[in-house]
């Protein structure tokens, strides 16, 4: 029994040293080298997953009086607390009740083609004013047009034989859609997905909504095009910045909030969930057989004309592999 204890103690020490030094190394490399390098970029993108265990491991080391090991885990725990601690504090801005509010839902529906009752039910239950969808199938597009045209009479849906699988995008709205544009960045790579820009008449104010779905930068299809995700976000920001007035950017961005692209978006636009949400806000993978979500890939960003009032991950996701993300935005300035 004593040999088992000694072996377990040594194994625990080795694992903690490897874990602690790995986090320190990633943090150091993040500050000193090019984060676009695929291995490092992926590690940084997953940093939030890597540091979460420190929340348990560091107290365990203290309980076992393994002081040096506990000290080694401090950078991981500090990274976790500094990056996400504010999301558990709560609180929301005090916005007057008479300020116009726009309720938005973004949802990657996984190109589902059958048994679409869940999609209609989720949209109705959300009572959102505007719903933006990614991976929109032709069958889902037809179902939305048939079943929800009364509640959402303004629809801009892009799905069909001329649009590759998983590249469909769509917006349905209670407010008039003044303009609609769909594009794919096919000059970058054949694997690019869909993007969409619509102009909404929100009680007399033109609001631009961009519905985006950059392809995952960690996907093997990119090969040497690891930076294509960055290029797609660049195009998105160019199209967002060229319009005047209030802007909302939503979608499945295939990135965590540790990506450099996230930092560039939030230099000008506010992450609504980080502004008024609570918890980690994980939206993926939302699978019935695997209910544990570990990634926040779906976002609702807004320009300075809006203030976030509420944001939450929707509990139901139907057959989709992403959970919907809901937000309520107050239009405090139309300039």
C-alpha positions as CSV (number, residue, x, y, z in Angstrom):
1,X,0.0,0.0,0.0
2,X,2.9,2.4,0.8
3,X,4.4,1.8,-2.7
4,X,1.0,2.7,-4.3
5,X,0.9,5.9,-2.3
6,X,4.4,6.8,-3.3
7,X,3.7,6.1,-6.9
8,X,0.5,8.1,-6.8
9,X,2.2,11.0,-5.1
10,X,5.0,11.0,-7.7
11,X,2.5,10.7,-10.6
12,X,0.5,13.6,-9.2
13,X,3.6,15.7,-8.9
14,X,4.7,15.0,-12.4
15,X,1.3,15.8,-13.9
16,X,1.0,19.0,-11.9
17,X,4.5,20.1,-13.0
18,X,3.7,19.4,-16.7
19,X,0.3,21.1,-16.4
20,X,1.7,24.2,-14.6
21,X,4.7,24.6,-16.9
22,X,2.6,24.1,-20.0
23,X,0.3,27.0,-19.0
24,X,3.3,29.2,-18.2
25,X,4.9,28.4,-21.5
26,X,1.7,29.1,-23.5
27,X,1.3,32.5,-21.7
28,X,5.0,33.4,-22.4
29,X,4.8,32.4,-26.0
30,X,1.6,34.4,-26.4
31,X,3.4,37.5,-25.5
32,X,6.6,36.9,-27.5
33,X,5.9,35.1,-30.7
34,X,3.5,35.1,-33.7
35,X,0.2,33.7,-32.5
36,X,-0.9,32.9,-36.0
37,X,1.3,29.8,-36.0
38,X,-1.2,26.9,-36.0
39,X,-0.1,24.9,-33.0
40,X,0.3,28.0,-30.8
41,X,-2.8,29.6,-32.2
42,X,-4.9,26.6,-31.3
43,X,-3.4,26.3,-27.8
44,X,-4.2,30.0,-27.2
45,X,-7.7,29.6,-28.6
46,X,-8.3,26.7,-26.1
47,X,-6.6,28.6,-23.2
48,X,-9.9,29.0,-21.3
49,X,-10.4,25.2,-21.3
50,X,-6.8,24.6,-20.2
51,X,-6.9,27.0,-17.2
52,X,-10.3,25.9,-15.8
53,X,-8.9,22.8,-14.0
54,X,-6.7,25.1,-11.9
55,X,-9.9,26.1,-10.1
56,X,-9.8,22.6,-8.5
57,X,-6.2,21.6,-8.8
58,X,-4.7,24.6,-6.9
59,X,-6.9,24.2,-3.8
60,X,-6.2,20.5,-3.9
61,X,-2.5,21.2,-3.8
62,X,-3.0,23.5,-0.9
63,X,-5.1,20.9,0.9
64,X,-2.3,18.3,0.4
65,X,0.2,21.0,1.5
66,X,2.1,20.8,-1.8
67,X,3.1,24.4,-1.6
68,X,5.5,24.5,-4.5
69,X,3.0,22.8,-6.8
70,X,0.3,25.3,-5.7
71,X,2.6,28.2,-6.5
72,X,3.3,26.7,-10.0
73,X,-0.5,26.7,-10.7
74,X,-1.0,30.3,-9.7
75,X,-0.5,31.7,-13.2
76,X,-3.3,29.4,-14.5
77,X,-5.7,30.4,-11.8
78,X,-4.9,34.1,-12.2
79,X,-5.5,33.8,-15.9
80,X,-8.9,32.2,-15.3
81,X,-10.0,34.8,-12.8
82,X,-8.7,37.8,-14.7
83,X,-10.3,36.6,-18.0
84,X,-13.6,35.4,-16.7
85,X,-14.1,36.4,-13.1
86,X,-16.2,39.4,-14.1
87,X,-18.7,37.2,-15.9
88,X,-19.8,35.7,-12.5
89,X,-20.2,39.0,-10.7
90,X,-23.5,39.9,-12.5
91,X,-25.1,43.3,-12.9
92,X,-26.6,45.2,-15.8
93,X,-26.7,48.8,-16.9
94,X,-29.6,50.9,-15.8
95,X,-31.5,51.7,-19.0
96,X,-34.7,53.6,-19.0
97,X,-37.8,51.5,-19.8
98,X,-38.8,53.9,-22.6
99,X,-35.6,53.3,-24.6
100,X,-36.3,51.2,-27.7
101,X,-35.1,47.7,-27.4
102,X,-34.3,45.1,-30.0
103,X,-34.3,41.4,-29.1
104,X,-31.8,39.3,-31.2
105,X,-31.2,35.6,-31.5
106,X,-28.3,34.0,-33.3
107,X,-28.5,30.3,-34.0
108,X,-26.3,27.8,-36.0
109,X,-28.9,25.2,-36.9
110,X,-26.4,22.6,-38.3
111,X,-27.9,22.4,-41.8
112,X,-30.8,20.2,-40.4
113,X,-33.3,19.1,-43.0
114,X,-35.8,16.9,-41.2
115,X,-38.0,17.2,-38.1
116,X,-37.8,21.0,-37.9
117,X,-40.5,21.5,-35.4
118,X,-37.9,22.3,-32.8
119,X,-36.5,25.2,-34.9
120,X,-39.9,26.8,-35.1
121,X,-40.6,26.2,-31.4
122,X,-37.3,27.7,-30.3
123,X,-37.8,30.8,-32.5
124,X,-41.3,31.3,-31.1
125,X,-40.3,30.7,-27.5
126,X,-37.5,33.2,-27.8
127,X,-39.9,36.0,-28.9
128,X,-36.9,37.7,-30.5
129,X,-37.5,40.5,-33.0
130,X,-34.7,39.4,-35.3
131,X,-33.3,35.9,-35.8
132,X,-30.0,35.3,-37.6
133,X,-29.2,31.7,-38.6
134,X,-26.1,30.0,-39.9
135,X,-25.9,26.7,-41.7
136,X,-29.4,27.2,-43.1
137,X,-30.7,24.4,-45.2
138,X,-33.1,24.7,-48.1
139,X,-35.6,22.7,-46.1
140,X,-35.3,24.9,-43.1
141,X,-35.6,28.0,-45.3
142,X,-38.8,26.7,-46.8
143,X,-40.2,25.8,-43.3
144,X,-39.5,29.3,-42.0
145,X,-41.2,30.9,-45.0
146,X,-44.2,28.7,-44.6
147,X,-44.7,28.6,-40.9
148,X,-43.3,32.0,-39.6
149,X,-44.2,34.4,-42.4
150,X,-47.0,35.8,-40.2
151,X,-44.9,36.4,-37.1
152,X,-41.7,37.3,-39.1
153,X,-43.0,38.8,-42.4
154,X,-39.5,40.1,-43.4
155,X,-37.2,37.3,-44.4
156,X,-33.8,37.2,-46.2
157,X,-32.9,33.5,-46.6
158,X,-29.9,32.2,-48.6
159,X,-30.0,28.5,-49.0
160,X,-30.3,26.3,-52.1
161,X,-28.5,24.2,-54.7
162,X,-26.2,27.0,-55.6
163,X,-25.0,27.4,-52.0
164,X,-22.8,24.6,-50.5
165,X,-23.9,22.6,-47.5
166,X,-23.3,24.5,-44.2
167,X,-22.8,27.8,-46.1
168,X,-26.5,29.0,-45.9
169,X,-27.4,32.1,-43.9
170,X,-30.7,33.7,-43.2
171,X,-32.4,36.5,-41.3
172,X,-36.0,36.7,-40.3
173,X,-37.4,39.9,-38.8
174,X,-40.4,41.7,-37.4
175,X,-39.0,44.9,-38.7
176,X,-38.6,45.7,-42.5
177,X,-35.5,44.6,-44.2
178,X,-34.4,47.5,-46.4
179,X,-31.3,45.8,-48.0
180,X,-29.8,42.3,-48.1
181,X,-26.4,41.1,-49.2
182,X,-24.9,37.6,-49.1
183,X,-21.4,36.6,-49.9
184,X,-18.7,33.9,-49.6
185,X,-15.0,34.7,-49.6
186,X,-14.3,32.1,-52.3
187,X,-11.2,33.9,-53.5
188,X,-9.6,32.8,-50.3
189,X,-10.5,29.1,-50.4
190,X,-13.2,26.9,-51.6
191,X,-14.1,25.9,-48.0
192,X,-15.4,29.4,-47.0
193,X,-18.8,29.6,-45.5
194,X,-21.5,32.2,-45.7
195,X,-21.8,35.9,-44.6
196,X,-24.7,38.3,-44.8
197,X,-25.4,42.0,-44.3
198,X,-28.9,43.3,-43.9
199,X,-30.3,46.8,-43.2
200,X,-33.3,46.9,-40.8
201,X,-35.8,49.7,-40.3
202,X,-36.0,49.7,-36.5
203,X,-38.7,52.2,-35.7
204,X,-37.3,54.7,-38.3
205,X,-33.6,54.0,-37.5
206,X,-31.6,52.0,-40.0
207,X,-29.7,49.3,-38.1
208,X,-27.1,47.2,-40.0
209,X,-26.9,43.6,-38.9
210,X,-24.1,41.3,-40.1
211,X,-24.7,37.6,-39.9
212,X,-21.3,35.9,-40.1
213,X,-19.9,32.4,-40.2
214,X,-16.1,32.3,-40.7
215,X,-14.7,28.9,-41.3
216,X,-12.9,27.2,-38.4
217,X,-9.2,28.1,-38.4
218,X,-8.4,24.7,-36.9
219,X,-10.0,22.7,-39.7
220,X,-7.6,20.5,-41.6
221,X,-9.1,21.6,-45.0
222,X,-7.3,24.9,-44.7
223,X,-3.8,23.3,-45.0
224,X,-1.5,26.2,-45.3
225,X,-4.4,28.7,-45.1
226,X,-4.5,28.9,-41.3
227,X,-4.8,32.6,-41.5
228,X,-8.0,32.5,-43.7
229,X,-10.1,32.9,-40.6
230,X,-8.3,36.2,-39.9
231,X,-8.8,37.3,-43.5
232,X,-12.6,36.5,-43.3
233,X,-12.9,38.5,-40.1
234,X,-11.0,41.4,-41.8
235,X,-13.6,41.4,-44.7
236,X,-16.4,41.3,-42.1
237,X,-15.0,44.3,-40.2
238,X,-14.5,46.2,-43.4
239,X,-18.1,45.7,-44.4
240,X,-19.3,46.6,-40.9
241,X,-17.1,49.8,-40.7
242,X,-18.2,51.1,-44.1
243,X,-21.8,51.8,-43.0
244,X,-23.1,54.6,-40.8
245,X,-25.3,54.2,-37.9
246,X,-26.0,51.4,-35.4
247,X,-24.4,48.0,-36.1
248,X,-24.9,44.5,-34.8
249,X,-22.6,41.7,-35.6
250,X,-23.8,38.1,-34.8
251,X,-23.0,34.6,-35.8
252,X,-20.9,31.5,-35.2
253,X,-17.4,32.8,-35.4
254,X,-15.6,29.5,-34.9
255,X,-13.3,31.2,-32.3
256,X,-13.1,31.6,-28.6
257,X,-12.6,34.9,-26.9
258,X,-8.9,34.2,-26.7
259,X,-8.4,34.6,-30.4
260,X,-6.7,37.7,-31.8
261,X,-9.7,38.2,-34.1
262,X,-11.9,38.5,-31.0
263,X,-9.7,41.3,-29.7
264,X,-9.8,43.2,-33.0
265,X,-13.6,43.0,-33.2
266,X,-14.0,44.2,-29.6
267,X,-11.7,47.2,-30.2
268,X,-14.8,48.8,-31.8
269,X,-17.8,46.6,-31.0
270,X,-19.0,45.4,-27.6
271,X,-19.4,41.7,-26.8
272,X,-23.0,41.7,-25.4
273,X,-22.6,38.5,-23.3
274,X,-19.5,39.8,-21.6
275,X,-21.3,43.1,-21.1
276,X,-24.4,41.7,-19.3
277,X,-24.3,37.9,-19.4
278,X,-23.5,35.6,-16.6
279,X,-21.3,32.5,-16.6
280,X,-18.9,31.3,-19.2
281,X,-21.5,31.5,-22.0
282,X,-20.5,28.2,-23.6
283,X,-22.6,27.4,-26.7
284,X,-20.8,24.4,-28.2
285,X,-21.0,21.5,-28.5
286,X,-24.7,21.4,-27.7
287,X,-25.4,17.7,-28.1
288,X,-28.0,15.7,-26.3
289,X,-25.6,12.8,-25.8
290,X,-22.9,15.1,-24.7
291,X,-24.5,18.0,-22.7
292,X,-21.2,19.5,-21.5
293,X,-20.5,22.6,-23.5
294,X,-16.9,23.9,-23.3
295,X,-16.6,26.5,-26.1
296,X,-18.1,30.0,-26.6
297,X,-18.2,30.2,-30.4
298,X,-21.4,32.3,-30.9
299,X,-21.5,36.0,-30.3
300,X,-23.6,39.1,-30.5
301,X,-21.5,42.3,-30.8
302,X,-22.9,45.8,-31.0
303,X,-21.8,49.3,-31.8
304,X,-21.8,52.2,-29.3
305,X,-25.3,53.2,-30.2
306,X,-26.6,50.2,-28.3
307,X,-26.3,49.2,-24.7
308,X,-26.7,45.5,-23.7
309,X,-29.7,44.9,-21.4
310,X,-29.7,41.1,-21.2
311,X,-27.8,38.2,-22.8
312,X,-28.0,34.5,-22.2
313,X,-27.4,31.1,-23.9
314,X,-30.8,29.6,-24.8
315,X,-31.4,26.3,-23.0
316,X,-33.0,24.4,-25.9
317,X,-31.0,23.7,-29.1
318,X,-33.1,21.0,-30.7
319,X,-31.1,18.9,-33.1
320,X,-28.4,21.6,-33.6
321,X,-24.9,21.3,-32.3
322,X,-24.8,24.9,-31.1
323,X,-27.0,26.5,-28.5
324,X,-28.8,29.7,-29.6
325,X,-27.6,33.0,-28.1
326,X,-30.1,35.6,-27.1
327,X,-29.6,39.3,-26.4
328,X,-31.7,42.4,-25.7
329,X,-30.2,45.6,-26.9
330,X,-31.3,49.1,-26.0
331,X,-30.8,51.8,-28.7
332,X,-29.6,54.7,-26.6
333,X,-28.4,56.7,-29.6
334,X,-29.4,56.7,-33.3
335,X,-26.5,58.8,-34.4
